[in-house]
Structures are given as C-alpha cells and as structure tokens.
Amino acid sequence: MAKNSNEHKATDAALRVIFKTMDAHQAQEIREAYYNAVEGLRTLADALEIADANQQDSAGPLLVEHLYAIEAIDAMKRSRLGAIL
C-alpha cells in the first residue's frame, strides 16, 4: 500500500510540474476534456443500463456495453489527472 501511495505522490508531483509549466490554454483544454470524458462515461453507462432494463430480454448486448463503460470509468478513477486537476 505504501508503494502505491509513494507512486501516486511521485506521479502527482510530476503532473503538477507539467501543468504548472504548460501553456494555460492547453492545460484548460485538458482539464475540460477530462471532466467531459468522465461525465460522458457516467451518462453513457447509466443510459445503457436503463436501455437494457427496458429490453424484453435484458442482460443482453446493451448490458455488456454498459459494463465496458463502467470499466472505462474505473480506469479514469485510477488516473491521477482527477487528483491534480
């Protein structure tokens, strides 16, 4: 656990330096894209889950796509961008 914490600290520090020295417009573009992506993935996952539930035979392809969206959300949670943006 300490190793992950140390890795996170190192990554966070490196990202902070990068964003601090980056062109402000580019940094803002990345920030907005990150938040749009996270929000979009949540909206997509929810919409797919609801659409699947409305199917006569649920637990089909829409639910599989929902699970892919959840995997993408989980991957974004592991990203350190959210912690420093």
DANORQUI-V930062 format. One record per residue. N is the residue number from 1. RES is the residue in one letter. SS is DSSP state (a for helix, b for strand, c for the rest). PSI is psi in radians with two decimals (none if undefined). Layout:
n res ss psi
N RES SS PSI
N RES SS PSI
This chain:
n res ss psi
1 M c -0.73
2 A a -0.61
3 K a -0.79
4 N a -0.73
5 S a -0.76
6 N a -0.68
7 E a -0.75
8 H a -0.76
9 K a -0.75
10 A a -0.78
11 T a -0.79
12 D a -0.77
13 A a -0.77
14 A a -0.77
15 L a -0.68
16 R a -0.73
17 V a -0.78
18 I a -0.84
19 F a -0.54
20 K a -0.58
21 T a -0.13
22 M c 2.67
23 D c 2.30
24 A a -0.65
25 H a -0.69
26 Q a -0.73
27 A a -0.74
28 Q a -0.68
29 E a -0.77
30 I a -0.78
31 R a -0.87
32 E a -0.72
33 A a -0.70
34 Y a -0.91
35 Y a -0.64
36 N a -0.71
37 A a -0.82
38 V a -0.80
39 E a -0.74
40 G a -0.70
41 L a -0.71
42 R a -0.76
43 T a -0.77
44 L a -0.83
45 A a -0.79
46 D a -0.79
47 A a -0.72
48 L a -0.68
49 E a -0.77
50 I a -0.78
51 A a -0.70
52 D a -0.75
53 A a -0.48
54 N c -0.10
55 Q c 2.58
56 Q c -0.78
57 D c 1.54
58 S c 3.13
59 A c 0.65
60 G c -2.59
61 P a -0.58
62 L a -0.63
63 L a -0.64
64 V a -0.76
65 E a -0.67
66 H a -0.79
67 L a -0.62
68 Y a -0.72
69 A a -0.68
70 I a -0.70
71 E a -0.71
72 A a -0.69
73 I a -0.78
74 D a -0.68
75 A a -0.71
76 M a -0.54
77 K a -0.53
78 R a -0.32
79 S c 2.49
80 R c -0.13
81 L a -0.78
82 G a -0.58
83 A a -0.51
84 I a -0.25
85 L c none
